[in-house]
């Protein structure tokens, strides 16, 4: 009975908007640090995606160009 009451009290406290705001404020520094550490890797991955896109685009144009050269064969 006591365990059930404690569980219900915790559940009600977690549902309050005040608790949610406290958790958000508590987690902000951690999220900021994580984003600062991951930021260079995000830029690197975006750069690699663009390089890959342009390489595939070049290959596509080369295939289209060679197809027009050998159109009569």
C-alpha positions in Angstrom: 0.0 0.0 0.0 2.8 2.4 0.9 4.7 1.5 -2.3 1.6 2.1 -4.4 1.1 5.5 -2.7 4.7 6.5 -3.2 4.6 5.4 -6.9 1.4 7.5 -7.4 3.0 10.5 -5.8 6.1 10.2 -8.0 3.9 9.8 -11.1 1.9 12.9 -10.3 5.0 14.9 -9.6 6.5 13.9 -13.0 3.4 15.0 -14.8 3.6 18.6 -13.4 4.9 21.3 -15.8 7.2 22.6 -13.1 9.1 19.3 -13.1 9.4 19.3 -16.8 10.9 22.8 -16.8 13.4 21.9 -14.1 14.5 18.9 -16.2 14.9 21.1 -19.3 17.0 23.7 -17.3 19.1 20.9 -15.8 19.8 19.3 -19.2 20.6 22.5 -21.2 24.4 22.6 -20.3 24.8 18.9 -21.1 23.1 19.3 -24.5 25.1 22.4 -25.2 28.4 20.6 -24.5 27.4 17.6 -26.6 26.5 19.8 -29.5 29.8 21.7 -29.3 31.7 18.4 -29.4 29.7 16.9 -32.3 29.6 20.1 -34.4 32.8 19.5 -36.4 31.7 16.0 -37.3 28.3 17.3 -38.5 30.1 19.8 -40.8 32.4 17.0 -42.0 29.5 14.7 -42.8 27.6 17.4 -44.7 30.8 18.2 -46.7 31.2 14.5 -47.6 27.5 14.3 -48.6 28.0 17.2 -51.0 31.2 15.8 -52.4 29.4 12.4 -53.0 26.5 14.2 -54.6 28.7 16.1 -57.1 30.7 12.9 -57.9 27.6 11.0 -58.7 26.3 13.9 -60.7 29.5 13.9 -62.7 29.3 10.2 -63.3 25.7 10.6 -64.5 26.7 13.3 -67.0 29.6 11.2 -68.2 27.2 8.3 -68.8 24.7 10.4 -70.6 27.4 12.0 -72.8 28.9 8.6 -73.7 25.4 7.3 -74.5 24.9 10.1 -77.0 28.3 9.4 -78.6 27.5 5.7 -79.1 23.9 6.2 -80.0 24.2 4.8 -83.5 26.0 1.5 -82.4 
